[in-house]
Amino acid sequence: MPTDRRKRTGGRFDLAAPDGTCYLAETEGVAARERCGRFIIKNMPVPPEWFEGRVVSKFAVPPPDGPVGDLTNTAAATSGVTAEIHTISDYRLTTRWAAAARRSGYGALLYQPRFTPGSEQALALFGPSGPAPHHPVQDTRPLIDVLVEHGYKAERSASPSTAALDARVNDDAEPEDA
């Protein structure tokens, strides 16, 4: 029986150890959508296990260790970047771009978050794998509060959710013919 050779990694621009990638959102809304987008795009309530005990934190972003590669700028096309880099769900391509950017001395990549249409952006900050040096948190808000403030439905029940079972997204699926 043939096997699927596509390998998913944890994040769009994850680097292999000993390096790592920290994902930062421009706004609280971007952070909430990136965490819970699989439910939001299906207009489903976000199950408690996706937001309980989670907060959205605001802090001063540490300076990157090198220049920031702006994947949202049209000039990136001269390097072969297309808009697909922001939405493709097979992360083999995007992790190769991240590794090449890091080898070329880049400290971060500015990109369009997958679940946020419009002009808000996110930053994939490169550095050593593991806990980051302490950066004082300026503010935190429960993720549930951010979701509700942005008009997204969330289940507040402590009972197990069946929505999580129904909301699986097969990111490796081929598009269906229209």
Secondary structure, DSSP 8 states (H G I E B T S, - for coil): ---------SSTT---TTEEEEEEESSHHHHHHHHHHHHHTTT--B-GGGTTT-EEEEE-----SS-EEETTSGGGGGGT--GGGGT-S-HHHHHHHHHHHHHTT--EEEE--TT--SS--EEEEEEESSS-----EEEEEEHHHHHHHTT--B---SS--SHHHHT---TT------
